[in-house]
Amino acid sequence: MQSYKWIWSYIRKHLKFMIFGLTLCLAASALSLVNPIVSGRIVDEVFEQGMVFRLRPLLIIMIAVTFLKSAIHYIFRQIFEITSQRILVSLRKDIYRRVQLQTFNFFDTNRVGDIMSRMTGDLEAVRHFLAYVVYGLFENVVVFIAAVILMFSMSWEIALLILAVTPVIGVVAIRQSKAIKPAFSRVREQFSKLNSVCQENISGNRVVKAFSKEEYETEKFNAENQEYLDANVASSKIWVKYLPILEFCAGLLFFILLVAGGILVITGRLELWKMVTINGYLWAISNPLRMVGWLLNDTQRFNASLDKVYSMMRMPINIKSSENAFDGGTLTGKVEFKNVSFCYDLERPKNLALKNITFTALPGQTIGIVGATGSGKTTLINLISRFYDTTRGEILVDDINVKDYNLFNLRHSIAAATQDVFLFSDTIEGNIAYGVPDVSLEGVLDAAKSAGAHEFVSKMEEGYDTIVGERGVGLSGGQKQRLALARALAANPSILILDDTTSAVDMETEHEIQLALKEKYNGKTKFIIAHRLSSVMHADMILVMENGEITERGTHGELLEQKGSYYSLFINQYGDYAKLIKQGVA
């Protein structure tokens, strides 16, 4: 019921328009009942009584009614089409915004294909119901009831005989409705899986080709495609199973009228023109009986899709600004971790990704973070921007808990160049200015120069107006990293986070980037995650992480003196320490 209340909140905004459409639908339904009466009058007055002069006006009435009914049909169908599209736009806008507000955890646990199917196929099923099924149900019910009343006014015997068929229709409809809903739910679920496989394969097409896995991926897609086919066939078998019964009952009406009506006419208990009129109303009885299966199918498809869309809308947004959130203003950049622990899976609280992290980064300091893959480096810096919330402990920025900040303002003061570089299908200038669209061209150029990107961009034929492909296709790994760094620098944040940003650039370029960061962004608090120790050697403090814990901390020289994990990393990358001391490198 909650899903119906939710969709009603959207329908209610267009209720007057839809009621007007249903009023026109009612008028068209009433007009559709006129011609059978006129046909009966023609039989009575023209054929039986010989009033030939009545034929022309009666035919004109039939033509006029047909034309007017067609015009009204066109108008109210347009009304429902336009209304459904407007509701769809509102739904899609709100769902998309809901998705945008979701946390990293939402995207960690939901497949892209599932989200896409909710935004496309499921919403289209909802729109189809509002555009066609609503007035279809209304029109068929109104016409059916009106036709039954008119039949009773002419011959209660025939009306009762015809209505005797309807309980069978009701039983069949109820059974079909119960059986078809889970089948349609399976169809929508399988469509999501198929969508996910397709999206994943297209996104990873370079990996597929690199490992010559085209056949494997084709077989995987074909398996899901077959499952989707099976789900559709299974649902089709359900309503096809009941369709012949509905068709038989509808066809039985003509047989009942022919036999019962013929007997009544022969015995003089029913006038011929009334039998002709009742025959004209049979479509108003049989057509709803035939349509009930289709309408129930579309209704159950709507129910299944609505449940899936609503389930995504009601997913809680676990990370959001509090009611009395602090705007923050311009931050100085002080960051303090106090006994911070974090677990991705709250159902398994013992599997901590971070354990009792405590340190302080003063404004303008550079904090280097090193450690093996999976040691918790990226997780740690993700907590600063509240991409995830701490499980225990607290994080302070400028001595205020990050949970007390306005989320938008907090993240606006923090810029990150992540290890998973993502570039949009836009110009290079557009990608660099993404965080601050109103930044000047000089600001873009300055950020690009600081990130070591200006040189290769300038050599491109269209320079900063060059369109990069999706996810930066056409650029090397190092070029994409430098553009991602430029995007972060252009935001001019108080806190700058660089997650293995220079791993794909050469040592000379890395050195130039380090000089630029030191000269132009010296007042910014910087967190630098790196596997290459040259990126963090000059940091004010280096944190060494192992299994979610800080095992060592200090400057480059202090850590080398400790001869612990950092020392081992240094030896692995640079060789014998004593020789480097003599060379003046260490």
C-alpha positions in Angstrom: 0.0 0.0 0.0 2.9 2.4 0.7 3.9 2.2 -3.0 0.4 3.2 -4.1 0.4 6.2 -1.6 3.7 7.2 -3.1 2.7 7.1 -6.7 -0.6 8.9 -5.8 1.4 11.8 -4.5 2.6 12.3 -8.1 -0.8 11.6 -9.7 -2.6 14.1 -7.4 -0.6 17.0 -8.9 -2.3 16.2 -12.3 -5.6 15.0 -10.9 -7.8 17.7 -12.4 -6.3 17.1 -15.8 -6.9 13.3 -15.5 -10.4 13.8 -14.2 -11.1 16.0 -17.2 -9.7 13.2 -19.4 -11.9 10.6 -17.6 -15.0 12.9 -18.1 -14.3 12.9 -21.9 -13.8 9.2 -21.7 -17.2 8.9 -20.1 -18.7 11.0 -22.8 -17.1 8.9 -25.5 -18.5 5.8 -23.7 -22.0 7.2 -23.7 -21.7 8.0 -27.4 -20.6 4.5 -28.1 -24.0 3.3 -26.8 -26.0 5.5 -29.1 -25.5 3.8 -32.5 -26.9 0.4 -31.4 -30.1 2.2 -30.4 -30.2 4.0 -33.8 -29.7 0.7 -35.5 -32.7 -0.7 -33.7 -34.8 2.3 -34.6 -33.8 1.8 -38.3 -35.0 -1.8 -38.1 -38.2 -0.8 -36.4 -39.2 2.4 -38.2 -37.7 1.9 -41.7 -37.8 -1.9 -42.3 -40.9 -2.9 -40.2 -43.0 0.2 -40.4 -41.8 1.4 -43.9 -40.9 4.9 -42.8 -38.2 5.3 -45.4 -37.9 9.1 -44.9 -36.5 8.3 -41.4 -33.5 6.5 -42.8 -31.4 9.6 -43.8 -31.6 11.4 -40.5 -30.9 8.2 -38.6 -27.8 7.5 -40.7 -26.6 11.1 -40.3 -27.0 10.7 -36.5 -24.8 7.5 -36.7 -22.1 9.3 -38.8 -22.1 12.3 -36.5 -21.9 10.2 -33.4 -19.0 8.2 -34.8 -17.1 11.3 -35.8 -17.7 13.0 -32.4 -16.7 9.9 -30.5 -13.5 9.6 -32.5 -12.6 13.3 -31.8 -13.3 12.9 -28.1 -11.2 9.7 -28.1 -8.3 11.5 -29.7 -8.5 14.4 -27.1 -8.7 12.3 -23.9 -6.0 9.9 -25.2 -3.7 12.8 -25.8 -4.5 14.1 -22.2 -3.5 10.8 -20.7 -0.4 10.5 -22.8 0.8 14.0 -21.9 -0.1 13.6 -18.2 1.7 10.2 -18.0 4.8 11.8 -19.6 4.7 14.7 -17.1 4.4 12.3 -14.2 7.3 10.2 -15.7 9.5 13.3 -15.8 8.8 14.0 -12.2 9.4 10.4 -11.1 12.6 10.2 -13.0 13.8 13.5 -11.7 13.2 12.6 -8.1 14.6 9.1 -8.4 17.7 10.4 -10.1 18.2 13.0 -7.4 17.6 10.2 -4.8 20.4 8.2 -6.5 22.7 11.2 -6.5 22.2 11.6 -2.7 23.0 8.0 -2.0 26.2 7.0 -0.2 29.1 5.0 -1.5 27.6 2.0 0.3 24.5 2.2 -2.0 26.7 1.9 -5.1 28.8 -0.8 -3.5 25.8 -3.0 -3.0 23.6 -2.2 -6.1 24.5 -3.1 -9.6 24.5 -0.4 -12.2 22.2 -2.5 -14.5 19.6 -2.7 -11.7 19.6 1.0 -11.2 19.4 1.6 -15.0 16.4 -0.9 -15.3 14.6 1.0 -12.6 15.2 4.3 -14.3 14.1 3.0 -17.7 12.0 -0.2 -18.1 10.2 -0.1 -14.7 9.4 3.6 -15.0 8.1 3.0 -18.5 5.8 0.2 -17.2 4.4 2.7 -14.7 3.9 5.3 -17.4 2.2 2.8 -19.7 -0.3 2.0 -16.9 -1.1 5.7 -16.4 -1.3 6.5 -20.1 -3.5 3.5 -21.3 -4.6 1.1 -18.6 -6.3 3.7 -16.4 -8.7 4.9 -19.0 -9.0 1.4 -20.5 -10.2 0.0 -17.2 -12.5 3.0 -16.6 -14.0 2.9 -20.2 -14.6 -0.9 -20.2 -16.2 -0.8 -16.7 -18.5 2.1 -17.6 -19.5 0.6 -21.0 -20.1 -2.8 -19.5 -22.4 -1.4 -16.7 -24.3 0.9 -19.0 -24.8 -1.9 -21.6 -26.1 -4.3 -18.9 -28.6 -1.6 -17.7 -29.9 -1.0 -21.2 -30.2 -4.7 -21.8 -32.3 -5.1 -18.7 -34.6 -2.3 -19.9 -35.2 -4.3 -23.1 -35.2 -7.9 -22.0 -34.4 -9.0 -18.5 -34.4 -12.7 -19.5 -31.6 -12.2 -22.1 -29.7 -9.9 -19.7 -29.7 -12.5 -16.9 -28.6 -15.2 -19.3 -25.7 -13.1 -20.5 -24.7 -12.1 -17.0 -24.6 -15.7 -16.0 -21.3 -15.9 -17.8 -19.6 -13.2 -15.8 -18.9 -15.1 -12.6 -16.8 -17.5 -14.7 -14.9 -14.5 -15.9 -14.4 -13.2 -12.4 -13.0 -16.5 -11.1 -10.6 -16.8 -14.1 -9.5 -13.2 -13.7 -8.7 -13.6 -10.0 -6.7 -16.8 -10.6 -4.8 -15.2 -13.4 -4.0 -12.1 -11.3 -2.6 -14.2 -8.5 -0.4 -16.2 -10.8 0.9 -13.5 -13.0 2.3 -11.0 -10.4 5.3 -13.2 -9.3 5.9 -14.1 -12.9 6.2 -10.4 -13.9 8.4 -9.8 -10.8 10.8 -12.5 -12.1 10.7 -10.9 -15.6 11.7 -7.5 -14.2 14.5 -9.0 -12.0 15.9 -11.0 -14.9 15.8 -7.9 -17.1 17.9 -6.1 -14.4 20.5 -8.9 -14.5 20.6 -8.9 -18.3 21.1 -5.1 -18.2 23.9 -5.4 -15.7 25.8 -8.0 -17.7 25.5 -5.9 -20.8 26.6 -2.7 -19.1 29.5 -4.4 -17.4 30.7 -6.0 -20.6 30.5 -2.7 -22.6 32.3 -0.8 -19.9 35.0 -3.4 -19.7 35.3 -4.1 -23.4 39.1 -3.4 -23.4 39.7 -6.0 -20.8 37.6 -8.5 -22.7 39.6 -8.0 -25.9 42.9 -7.9 -24.1 42.2 -11.5 -22.7 40.4 -12.7 -25.8 37.3 -13.4 -23.8 34.7 -12.4 -26.4 33.3 -16.0 -26.6 33.1 -16.3 -22.8 31.3 -13.0 -22.5 29.0 -13.9 -25.3 28.1 -17.2 -23.6 27.5 -15.4 -20.3 25.2 -12.9 -22.0 23.4 -15.7 -23.8 22.8 -17.5 -20.6 21.2 -14.4 -19.0 19.4 -13.7 -22.2 18.0 -17.2 -22.2 16.9 -16.8 -18.5 15.1 -13.6 -19.6 13.5 -15.5 -22.4 12.4 -18.2 -20.0 10.9 -15.7 -17.6 8.9 -14.0 -20.4 7.7 -17.3 -21.8 6.7 -18.4 -18.3 4.7 -15.3 -17.7 3.2 -15.6 -21.2 2.1 -19.1 -20.5 0.1 -18.0 -17.5 -2.1 -15.5 -19.3 -2.2 -17.5 -22.5 -3.5 -20.4 -20.3 -6.5 -18.3 -19.3 -7.1 -16.4 -22.5 -9.0 -19.1 -24.4 -11.4 -19.3 -21.5 -12.1 -15.6 -21.7 -12.4 -15.8 -25.5 -14.8 -18.7 -25.2 -17.0 -16.9 -22.7 -17.1 -13.8 -24.9 -18.0 -15.9 -27.9 -20.7 -17.7 -25.9 -22.6 -14.4 -25.6 -23.5 -14.4 -29.2 -24.7 -18.0 -29.0 -26.9 -17.1 -26.0 -28.4 -14.1 -27.8 -29.1 -16.0 -31.0 -30.8 -18.9 -29.3 -32.6 -17.1 -26.4 -33.4 -14.0 -28.5 -34.7 -16.1 -31.4 -37.0 -18.0 -29.2 -38.3 -14.8 -27.6 -38.9 -13.1 -31.0 -40.6 -16.2 -32.4 -42.9 -16.4 -29.4 -43.6 -12.7 -29.6 -42.1 -11.9 -26.2 -39.4 -9.7 -27.8 -39.5 -7.3 -30.6 -37.0 -7.7 -33.4 -35.6 -4.2 -33.2 -34.8 -4.8 -29.5 -32.9 -8.0 -30.4 -31.0 -6.0 -33.0 -30.2 -3.3 -30.4 -29.1 -5.9 -27.8 -26.9 -7.5 -30.5 -25.3 -4.1 -30.9 -24.5 -4.0 -27.2 -22.9 -7.4 -27.1 -19.6 -5.8 -28.0 -19.9 -3.7 -24.9 -20.2 -6.9 -22.9 -17.8 -9.1 -24.9 -15.0 -6.6 -25.4 -14.5 -5.9 -21.7 -14.5 -9.7 -21.1 -11.8 -10.1 -23.8 -9.8 -7.1 -22.5 -9.9 -8.1 -18.9 -6.9 -10.5 -19.4 -4.8 -7.9 -21.1 -5.7 -5.2 -18.6 -4.9 -7.5 -15.7 -1.5 -8.3 -17.3 -0.7 -4.6 -17.6 -1.9 -4.0 -14.1 0.3 -6.7 -12.6 3.2 -5.5 -14.7 2.6 -2.0 -13.3 2.5 -3.5 -9.7 5.7 -5.4 -10.1 7.5 -2.4 -11.6 6.1 0.1 -9.1 7.3 -2.1 -6.2 10.8 -2.2 -7.6 10.9 1.6 -8.3 9.5 2.3 -4.8 12.0 -0.1 -3.1 14.8 2.0 -4.6 13.1 5.3 -3.5 12.7 4.2 0.1 16.3 3.1 0.5 17.5 5.3 3.3 20.2 7.9 2.8 22.4 7.1 5.7 24.7 10.1 5.3 23.2 13.5 5.1 23.3 16.9 6.8 21.8 17.2 10.2 18.9 19.7 10.7 21.1 22.3 12.4 24.2 21.6 10.3 27.1 24.1 10.5 27.8 25.8 7.2 31.5 26.1 8.0 32.5 28.9 5.7 36.2 28.8 4.6 38.0 26.0 6.4 41.6 26.4 7.7 42.2 22.7 7.0 42.9 21.2 10.4 41.9 17.5 10.5 41.9 15.3 13.5 41.1 11.6 13.9 40.1 10.5 17.4 40.1 6.7 17.9 38.4 6.1 14.6 37.3 2.6 13.7 35.3 1.7 10.6 33.6 -1.4 9.3 32.0 -1.7 5.8 29.7 -4.5 6.8 27.8 -3.6 10.0 26.4 -7.1 10.2 30.0 -8.2 10.8 31.3 -5.5 13.2 34.5 -7.5 14.0 35.7 -7.2 10.4 37.1 -3.7 10.9 38.7 -1.9 7.9 40.2 0.7 10.2 41.1 0.3 13.9 41.7 3.0 16.4 43.1 5.6 14.1 44.3 8.7 15.9 46.4 11.6 14.4 46.2 15.3 13.7 46.9 17.2 10.5 47.5 20.9 11.1 46.5 23.6 8.6 48.9 23.6 5.6 50.6 20.4 6.5 51.2 17.5 4.1 50.3 14.1 5.4 51.8 11.1 3.5 50.0 7.7 3.8 51.8 4.5 2.7 51.1 0.9 3.1 50.4 -2.3 1.3 47.3 -2.7 -0.9 44.2 -3.3 1.3 45.8 -1.7 4.4 43.0 0.9 4.6 44.6 4.0 3.1 41.8 5.0 0.7 39.2 4.1 3.4 40.8 6.5 5.8 40.7 9.5 3.5 37.1 8.6 2.3 36.0 9.2 5.9 37.1 12.9 5.9 34.6 13.8 3.2 31.9 11.6 4.9 31.7 9.2 1.9 31.3 6.8 4.8 30.6 7.5 8.4 32.8 6.2 11.2 31.8 3.1 13.1 33.5 4.3 16.3 35.4 7.5 17.2 35.1 10.9 15.5 36.7 13.0 12.8 37.1 16.7 13.4 37.7 19.4 10.8 38.6 22.7 12.3 37.7 21.2 15.7 34.1 20.4 14.6 32.8 16.9 14.0 32.3 16.3 10.3 28.8 15.0 11.1 27.9 18.5 12.3 28.8 20.2 9.0 26.5 20.9 6.1 27.5 18.0 3.8 27.6 20.1 0.6 29.8 22.8 2.2 32.1 20.2 3.8 32.7 18.4 0.5 33.0 21.7 -1.3 36.0 22.6 0.8 37.7 19.2 0.1 38.9 18.1 -3.4 40.2 14.7 -4.3 42.0 13.1 -7.1 41.2 9.5 -6.7 43.0 6.4 -7.8 40.0 5.4 -10.0 40.3 8.2 -12.5 37.0 9.1 -14.1 36.7 11.7 -16.9 33.4 12.7 -18.5 32.6 12.8 -22.2 33.3 16.5 -22.3 36.1 18.9 -23.3 39.3 18.9 -21.3 38.4 22.4 -20.1 35.0 21.1 -19.0 36.6 18.2 -17.1 39.1 20.4 -15.2 36.4 23.0 -14.4 33.9 20.3 -13.3 34.1 21.1 -9.6 33.8 24.9 -10.1 32.0 25.6 -13.4 32.5 29.4 -13.0 36.3 29.1 -12.8 38.1 31.4 -15.3 40.1 30.1 -18.2 43.2 31.4 -16.4 42.3 29.2 -13.4 41.9 26.2 -15.6 45.3 26.8 -17.2 47.0 27.4 -13.9 45.6 24.2 -12.5 46.7 22.3 -15.6 50.2 23.7 -15.4 50.5 22.8 -11.7 49.3 19.2 -12.5 51.8 18.8 -15.4 49.0 18.6 -17.9 49.3 21.9 -19.8 52.2 20.7 -22.0 50.4 17.7 -23.6 47.1 19.4 -23.8 48.7 22.3 -25.7 50.0 19.9 -28.3 46.5 18.6 -29.1 44.9 20.0 -32.2 42.0 21.5 -30.4 43.8 22.1 -27.1 41.5 22.5 -24.1 38.5 22.2 -26.4 39.4 18.6 -27.2 36.6 16.2 -26.4 37.8 13.2 -24.4 36.0 9.9 -24.8 34.0 8.2 -22.1 36.1 7.6 -19.0 39.0 9.4 -20.8 39.3 7.0 -23.7 42.1 8.2 -26.0 44.3 9.4 -23.2 47.2 7.6 -21.5 47.0 6.6 -17.8 49.4 9.4 -16.9 47.5 12.0 -18.9 44.2 11.0 -17.2 45.9 11.2 -13.8 47.2 14.7 -14.5 43.8 15.9 -15.7 42.2 14.5 -12.5 44.7 16.3 -10.4 44.1 19.5 -12.3 40.4 19.1 -11.6 41.1 18.9 -7.9 43.5 21.8 -7.9 41.1 24.0 -9.9 38.6 23.7 -7.0 41.1 25.5 -4.8 40.1 23.5 -1.7 41.1 23.9 1.9 41.9 20.2 2.0 43.4 18.4 -0.9 43.4 14.6 -1.2 45.7 12.9 -3.7 45.1 9.1 -3.8 48.0 7.6 -5.7 47.7 10.4 -8.2 51.1 10.3 -9.8 51.6 6.5 -10.0 51.3 6.6 -13.8 53.6 9.6 -14.5 57.4 9.6 -14.9 59.7 10.7 -12.1 60.5 14.0 -13.7 56.9 15.0 -14.1 56.2 13.8 -10.5 59.0 16.1 -9.3 57.6 19.1 -11.2 54.1 18.4 -9.7 55.6 18.2 -6.2 57.3 21.6 -6.7 54.1 23.2 -7.9 52.1 21.8 -5.0 54.7 23.1 -2.6 54.9 26.6 -4.2 51.3 27.3 -5.1 49.3 25.2 -2.6 51.5 25.4 0.4 48.7 26.7 2.6 46.4 23.8 1.8 46.3 20.7 4.0 47.3 17.8 1.8 46.8 14.1 2.2 48.9 12.1 -0.2 48.5 8.4 -0.6 51.3 6.8 -2.5 53.1 3.5 -3.2 56.0 5.4 -4.7 57.8 6.8 -1.6 59.2 9.7 -3.6 55.7 11.2 -3.5 55.7 11.5 0.3 59.4 11.9 1.3 58.9 15.6 2.0 55.6 15.3 3.9 55.4 16.8 7.4 54.2 13.5 8.7 54.0 10.0 7.1 51.6 7.4 8.3 52.4 3.8 7.7 49.4 1.5 7.6 49.1 -2.2 8.0 45.8 -4.1 8.3 43.8 -1.0 9.1 46.1 0.3 11.8 48.8 3.0 11.9 51.9 1.1 12.8 54.5 3.9 12.3 54.4 7.6 12.0 56.9 10.4 11.6 58.9 12.2 9.0 60.9 10.5 6.3 64.1 10.7 8.2 62.5 9.6 11.5 60.9 6.5 9.9 64.2 5.5 8.3 65.9 5.6 11.7 63.2 3.3 13.2 64.1 0.7 10.6 60.6 -0.7 10.5 58.1 -1.3 7.7 58.8 2.1 6.1 62.5 1.4 6.1 61.8 -2.0 4.3 59.6 -0.3 1.7 62.4 2.3 1.1 65.0 -0.4 0.7 62.8 -2.4 -1.7 62.4 0.7 -3.9 65.8 2.3 -3.6 68.2 -0.4 -2.7 70.9 -0.3 0.0 70.4 2.6 2.5 74.1 3.1 3.2 74.9 3.6 -0.4 72.1 6.1 -0.8 73.4 8.0 2.3 76.7 8.4 0.7 75.1 9.6 -2.6 73.0 12.1 -0.6 69.7 10.6 -1.8 68.3 9.4 1.6 
